[in-house]
């Protein structure tokens, strides 16, 4: 066993920082309410270190607390899309030449009412992100980035038009499970039109996990820390029957 605990100032001290909003005015009573709330969750030695008014009737708090809880790190199983190491851009292009023999067509969009394009741009746009070029720069891929607030129906129609191999969906807004409703609708539309098996369906976002994506009917889900080459590796290996 490898038992670990949260670490604040000293190893294994159990210190944790929590932040949240309460529907009350900022002030001494609000800060005490925040402290007692954290105590009620089982934390010890709680201290409100920051509070701020968001409006007349809402306030934001940052609270430090201590926990006795621990976890056996050896028992943790990560929710990862694939245990295989991703190929680099040049490796992916060579793989396509050797194993697929034609350009791979990928369509991506941030669907529904979600207007955040940072995620899909990081994967699709030529410049990419953090020294990882996007799929538009891959010479053996045809990548189409439709941007944000794209209706699911429009994305499907475009994918059919360009004969896409894979469809990438980015979901950032998660309030009230908006992302789950939108992701579910997309798969249901594909199934209703008898198209689910025609595309490799991939969804990604800061709160997207592979387990959730697969449960909702996608081939794979990618979360934080994903780059274009990770997505490209999955697509081409899936097409070649190696996943």
C-alpha beads as a LAMMPS data file, in Angstrom:
LAMMPS data file: protein, C-alpha beads

243 atoms
242 bonds

1 atom types
1 bond types

-500.0 500.0 xlo xhi
-500.0 500.0 ylo yhi
-500.0 500.0 zlo zhi

Masses

1 110.0

Atoms # bond

1 1 1 0.000 0.000 0.000
2 1 1 1.005 3.596 -0.688
3 1 1 -1.203 5.696 1.603
4 1 1 -1.240 9.430 0.846
5 1 1 -2.975 12.446 2.385
6 1 1 -3.417 16.064 1.290
7 1 1 -0.371 18.251 1.809
8 1 1 -0.464 21.955 2.654
9 1 1 2.467 23.176 4.745
10 1 1 3.906 19.894 6.005
11 1 1 3.850 16.443 4.427
12 1 1 0.695 14.508 5.408
13 1 1 -0.770 17.465 7.362
14 1 1 -4.160 16.933 5.691
15 1 1 -4.622 20.619 4.807
16 1 1 -7.153 21.370 2.069
17 1 1 -8.342 24.599 0.442
18 1 1 -12.017 24.888 -0.510
19 1 1 -13.785 27.666 -2.398
20 1 1 -17.518 28.191 -2.861
21 1 1 -20.351 30.706 -3.065
22 1 1 -23.171 31.190 -0.560
23 1 1 -26.461 33.031 -1.160
24 1 1 -25.839 35.481 1.694
25 1 1 -24.314 38.953 2.068
26 1 1 -20.600 39.202 2.779
27 1 1 -19.808 39.879 6.421
28 1 1 -19.030 38.312 9.764
29 1 1 -22.165 36.165 9.767
30 1 1 -21.516 34.934 6.244
31 1 1 -17.913 34.022 7.093
32 1 1 -19.039 32.103 10.172
33 1 1 -21.651 30.295 8.091
34 1 1 -18.947 29.291 5.617
35 1 1 -16.693 28.047 8.424
36 1 1 -19.467 25.996 10.005
37 1 1 -20.454 24.556 6.653
38 1 1 -16.942 23.234 6.116
39 1 1 -16.880 21.832 9.667
40 1 1 -20.151 20.029 8.934
41 1 1 -18.398 18.251 6.058
42 1 1 -16.042 16.599 8.516
43 1 1 -13.073 18.952 8.240
44 1 1 -11.109 20.103 11.293
45 1 1 -9.437 23.408 12.229
46 1 1 -11.368 25.417 9.645
47 1 1 -10.455 29.005 8.866
48 1 1 -12.003 31.445 6.398
49 1 1 -9.011 33.132 4.770
50 1 1 -10.862 35.151 2.134
51 1 1 -14.364 36.408 1.450
52 1 1 -15.774 38.814 -1.127
53 1 1 -19.170 40.186 -2.058
54 1 1 -20.440 39.035 -5.440
55 1 1 -23.655 41.057 -5.119
56 1 1 -25.884 42.291 -2.331
57 1 1 -27.062 38.765 -1.565
58 1 1 -24.211 36.508 -2.682
59 1 1 -20.660 36.103 -1.413
60 1 1 -17.576 34.040 -2.215
61 1 1 -15.364 32.237 0.328
62 1 1 -12.013 30.522 0.494
63 1 1 -11.667 28.229 3.505
64 1 1 -8.764 26.162 4.818
65 1 1 -9.558 22.921 6.597
66 1 1 -7.843 19.778 7.787
67 1 1 -8.867 16.207 7.061
68 1 1 -7.832 12.860 8.480
69 1 1 -8.871 11.105 5.278
70 1 1 -6.302 9.279 3.146
71 1 1 -6.165 7.146 0.007
72 1 1 -4.184 4.111 -1.069
73 1 1 -2.534 5.458 -4.211
74 1 1 -1.718 1.962 -5.464
75 1 1 -5.450 1.184 -5.659
76 1 1 -6.254 4.158 -7.900
77 1 1 -7.313 3.418 -11.478
78 1 1 -7.152 6.457 -13.761
79 1 1 -9.936 7.308 -16.221
80 1 1 -7.690 7.445 -19.279
81 1 1 -8.591 7.146 -22.934
82 1 1 -5.701 4.819 -23.717
83 1 1 -2.721 3.365 -21.909
84 1 1 -0.672 3.488 -25.100
85 1 1 1.868 6.247 -25.613
86 1 1 0.776 8.789 -28.219
87 1 1 2.706 9.243 -31.412
88 1 1 4.135 12.592 -32.472
89 1 1 2.869 14.503 -35.507
90 1 1 5.455 13.061 -37.915
91 1 1 4.819 9.549 -36.616
92 1 1 1.067 9.955 -37.108
93 1 1 1.534 11.108 -40.697
94 1 1 3.833 8.204 -41.475
95 1 1 1.386 5.817 -39.794
96 1 1 -1.399 7.117 -42.040
97 1 1 0.721 6.567 -45.150
98 1 1 1.652 3.030 -44.134
99 1 1 -1.572 1.761 -42.538
100 1 1 -4.423 3.782 -44.079
101 1 1 -3.140 4.924 -47.462
102 1 1 -5.259 8.072 -47.815
103 1 1 -5.917 11.318 -46.012
104 1 1 -7.913 11.093 -42.802
105 1 1 -10.847 13.518 -42.631
106 1 1 -11.684 15.054 -39.259
107 1 1 -14.467 17.493 -38.403
108 1 1 -14.596 19.334 -35.079
109 1 1 -16.843 21.829 -33.322
110 1 1 -17.989 23.189 -30.000
111 1 1 -21.656 22.258 -30.165
112 1 1 -24.910 23.466 -28.671
113 1 1 -24.891 26.881 -27.007
114 1 1 -21.300 26.469 -25.818
115 1 1 -19.274 29.412 -27.139
116 1 1 -15.844 28.398 -25.798
117 1 1 -13.489 27.629 -28.679
118 1 1 -10.214 27.332 -26.750
119 1 1 -10.401 23.539 -26.498
120 1 1 -11.383 22.733 -30.066
121 1 1 -8.928 25.339 -31.404
122 1 1 -6.075 23.770 -29.423
123 1 1 -6.760 20.435 -31.111
124 1 1 -7.758 21.566 -34.599
125 1 1 -6.076 24.878 -35.454
126 1 1 -2.763 24.827 -37.287
127 1 1 -0.894 26.651 -34.525
128 1 1 -2.118 24.185 -31.887
129 1 1 -1.208 24.693 -28.254
130 1 1 1.894 24.458 -26.059
131 1 1 4.242 23.419 -28.881
132 1 1 1.816 20.770 -30.142
133 1 1 0.583 21.597 -33.650
134 1 1 -3.122 21.185 -34.388
135 1 1 -4.611 18.722 -36.858
136 1 1 -4.811 21.359 -39.615
137 1 1 -1.009 21.181 -39.858
138 1 1 -0.955 17.401 -40.349
139 1 1 -0.325 16.897 -44.107
140 1 1 -2.036 13.497 -44.080
141 1 1 -5.209 14.895 -42.514
142 1 1 -8.023 17.106 -43.742
143 1 1 -9.225 18.977 -40.657
144 1 1 -12.346 21.162 -40.548
145 1 1 -12.961 23.351 -37.507
146 1 1 -16.541 24.623 -37.527
147 1 1 -16.070 26.798 -34.442
148 1 1 -18.557 27.321 -31.618
149 1 1 -22.305 27.140 -31.040
150 1 1 -22.737 24.625 -33.832
151 1 1 -26.041 22.703 -33.749
152 1 1 -25.593 18.939 -33.575
153 1 1 -27.596 18.494 -36.768
154 1 1 -25.349 20.905 -38.682
155 1 1 -22.230 19.099 -37.487
156 1 1 -23.582 15.747 -38.647
157 1 1 -24.629 17.134 -42.036
158 1 1 -21.192 18.674 -42.597
159 1 1 -19.445 15.458 -41.576
160 1 1 -21.490 13.592 -44.166
161 1 1 -20.738 16.215 -46.807
162 1 1 -16.949 15.946 -46.434
163 1 1 -17.041 12.167 -45.784
164 1 1 -15.454 12.517 -42.360
165 1 1 -13.766 9.620 -40.628
166 1 1 -13.979 11.211 -37.179
167 1 1 -16.079 13.851 -35.445
168 1 1 -14.607 15.817 -32.540
169 1 1 -16.877 17.606 -30.093
170 1 1 -15.666 20.066 -27.469
171 1 1 -17.776 20.717 -24.367
172 1 1 -16.758 23.306 -21.782
173 1 1 -19.986 24.568 -20.218
174 1 1 -21.098 22.035 -17.598
175 1 1 -23.584 23.975 -15.466
176 1 1 -26.744 21.975 -14.802
177 1 1 -25.247 19.115 -16.860
178 1 1 -25.651 21.064 -20.113
179 1 1 -22.755 19.113 -21.613
180 1 1 -24.367 15.763 -20.852
181 1 1 -27.663 16.751 -22.462
182 1 1 -25.892 18.026 -25.563
183 1 1 -23.575 15.023 -25.833
184 1 1 -26.515 12.658 -25.444
185 1 1 -28.524 14.469 -28.110
186 1 1 -25.671 14.180 -30.613
187 1 1 -25.399 10.408 -30.257
188 1 1 -29.182 10.001 -30.355
189 1 1 -29.341 11.980 -33.604
190 1 1 -26.667 9.771 -35.149
191 1 1 -28.452 6.626 -34.071
192 1 1 -31.817 7.879 -35.329
193 1 1 -30.276 8.448 -38.758
194 1 1 -28.448 5.112 -38.726
195 1 1 -25.066 6.845 -38.791
196 1 1 -23.461 5.989 -35.462
197 1 1 -21.128 3.364 -36.930
198 1 1 -20.087 5.636 -39.787
199 1 1 -17.896 7.919 -37.650
200 1 1 -15.343 7.716 -34.876
201 1 1 -16.984 9.951 -32.269
202 1 1 -14.735 11.781 -29.832
203 1 1 -15.655 14.284 -27.135
204 1 1 -13.336 16.401 -25.017
205 1 1 -13.345 19.104 -22.379
206 1 1 -11.994 20.043 -18.951
207 1 1 -14.638 17.946 -17.180
208 1 1 -14.895 15.143 -19.703
209 1 1 -13.633 11.705 -18.788
210 1 1 -13.315 8.612 -20.915
211 1 1 -15.737 6.667 -18.729
212 1 1 -18.501 9.269 -19.122
213 1 1 -17.918 9.543 -22.870
214 1 1 -18.163 5.793 -23.427
215 1 1 -21.279 5.555 -21.238
216 1 1 -22.947 8.179 -23.433
217 1 1 -22.114 6.294 -26.621
218 1 1 -18.858 7.890 -27.797
219 1 1 -15.761 5.968 -28.789
220 1 1 -13.525 7.889 -26.426
221 1 1 -13.330 10.975 -24.223
222 1 1 -10.359 13.249 -23.578
223 1 1 -9.948 15.593 -20.620
224 1 1 -7.370 18.079 -19.394
225 1 1 -3.833 17.801 -20.704
226 1 1 -4.836 16.437 -24.103
227 1 1 -3.016 17.560 -27.252
228 1 1 -3.714 17.138 -30.950
229 1 1 -1.291 14.239 -31.311
230 1 1 -3.136 12.319 -28.567
231 1 1 -6.397 12.655 -30.492
232 1 1 -4.722 11.941 -33.836
233 1 1 -3.081 8.804 -32.461
234 1 1 -6.415 7.468 -31.263
235 1 1 -8.153 8.202 -34.559
236 1 1 -5.618 6.540 -36.834
237 1 1 -5.134 3.503 -34.591
238 1 1 -8.902 3.092 -34.364
239 1 1 -9.179 3.280 -38.140
240 1 1 -6.406 0.719 -38.553
241 1 1 -8.104 -1.684 -36.158
242 1 1 -5.395 -1.467 -33.520
243 1 1 -7.721 -0.162 -30.789

Bonds

1 1 1 2
2 1 2 3
3 1 3 4
4 1 4 5
5 1 5 6
6 1 6 7
7 1 7 8
8 1 8 9
9 1 9 10
10 1 10 11
11 1 11 12
12 1 12 13
13 1 13 14
14 1 14 15
15 1 15 16
16 1 16 17
17 1 17 18
18 1 18 19
19 1 19 20
20 1 20 21
21 1 21 22
22 1 22 23
23 1 23 24
24 1 24 25
25 1 25 26
26 1 26 27
27 1 27 28
28 1 28 29
29 1 29 30
30 1 30 31
31 1 31 32
32 1 32 33
33 1 33 34
34 1 34 35
35 1 35 36
36 1 36 37
37 1 37 38
38 1 38 39
39 1 39 40
40 1 40 41
41 1 41 42
42 1 42 43
43 1 43 44
44 1 44 45
45 1 45 46
46 1 46 47
47 1 47 48
48 1 48 49
49 1 49 50
50 1 50 51
51 1 51 52
52 1 52 53
53 1 53 54
54 1 54 55
55 1 55 56
56 1 56 57
57 1 57 58
58 1 58 59
59 1 59 60
60 1 60 61
61 1 61 62
62 1 62 63
63 1 63 64
64 1 64 65
65 1 65 66
66 1 66 67
67 1 67 68
68 1 68 69
69 1 69 70
70 1 70 71
71 1 71 72
72 1 72 73
73 1 73 74
74 1 74 75
75 1 75 76
76 1 76 77
77 1 77 78
78 1 78 79
79 1 79 80
80 1 80 81
81 1 81 82
82 1 82 83
83 1 83 84
84 1 84 85
85 1 85 86
86 1 86 87
87 1 87 88
88 1 88 89
89 1 89 90
90 1 90 91
91 1 91 92
92 1 92 93
93 1 93 94
94 1 94 95
95 1 95 96
96 1 96 97
97 1 97 98
98 1 98 99
99 1 99 100
100 1 100 101
101 1 101 102
102 1 102 103
103 1 103 104
104 1 104 105
105 1 105 106
106 1 106 107
107 1 107 108
108 1 108 109
109 1 109 110
110 1 110 111
111 1 111 112
112 1 112 113
113 1 113 114
114 1 114 115
115 1 115 116
116 1 116 117
117 1 117 118
118 1 118 119
119 1 119 120
120 1 120 121
121 1 121 122
122 1 122 123
123 1 123 124
124 1 124 125
125 1 125 126
126 1 126 127
127 1 127 128
128 1 128 129
129 1 129 130
130 1 130 131
131 1 131 132
132 1 132 133
133 1 133 134
134 1 134 135
135 1 135 136
136 1 136 137
137 1 137 138
138 1 138 139
139 1 139 140
140 1 140 141
141 1 141 142
142 1 142 143
143 1 143 144
144 1 144 145
145 1 145 146
146 1 146 147
147 1 147 148
148 1 148 149
149 1 149 150
150 1 150 151
151 1 151 152
152 1 152 153
153 1 153 154
154 1 154 155
155 1 155 156
156 1 156 157
157 1 157 158
158 1 158 159
159 1 159 160
160 1 160 161
161 1 161 162
162 1 162 163
163 1 163 164
164 1 164 165
165 1 165 166
166 1 166 167
167 1 167 168
168 1 168 169
169 1 169 170
170 1 170 171
171 1 171 172
172 1 172 173
173 1 173 174
174 1 174 175
175 1 175 176
176 1 176 177
177 1 177 178
178 1 178 179
179 1 179 180
180 1 180 181
181 1 181 182
182 1 182 183
183 1 183 184
184 1 184 185
185 1 185 186
186 1 186 187
187 1 187 188
188 1 188 189
189 1 189 190
190 1 190 191
191 1 191 192
192 1 192 193
193 1 193 194
194 1 194 195
195 1 195 196
196 1 196 197
197 1 197 198
198 1 198 199
199 1 199 200
200 1 200 201
201 1 201 202
202 1 202 203
203 1 203 204
204 1 204 205
205 1 205 206
206 1 206 207
207 1 207 208
208 1 208 209
209 1 209 210
210 1 210 211
211 1 211 212
212 1 212 213
213 1 213 214
214 1 214 215
215 1 215 216
216 1 216 217
217 1 217 218
218 1 218 219
219 1 219 220
220 1 220 221
221 1 221 222
222 1 222 223
223 1 223 224
224 1 224 225
225 1 225 226
226 1 226 227
227 1 227 228
228 1 228 229
229 1 229 230
230 1 230 231
231 1 231 232
232 1 232 233
233 1 233 234
234 1 234 235
235 1 235 236
236 1 236 237
237 1 237 238
238 1 238 239
239 1 239 240
240 1 240 241
241 1 241 242
242 1 242 243
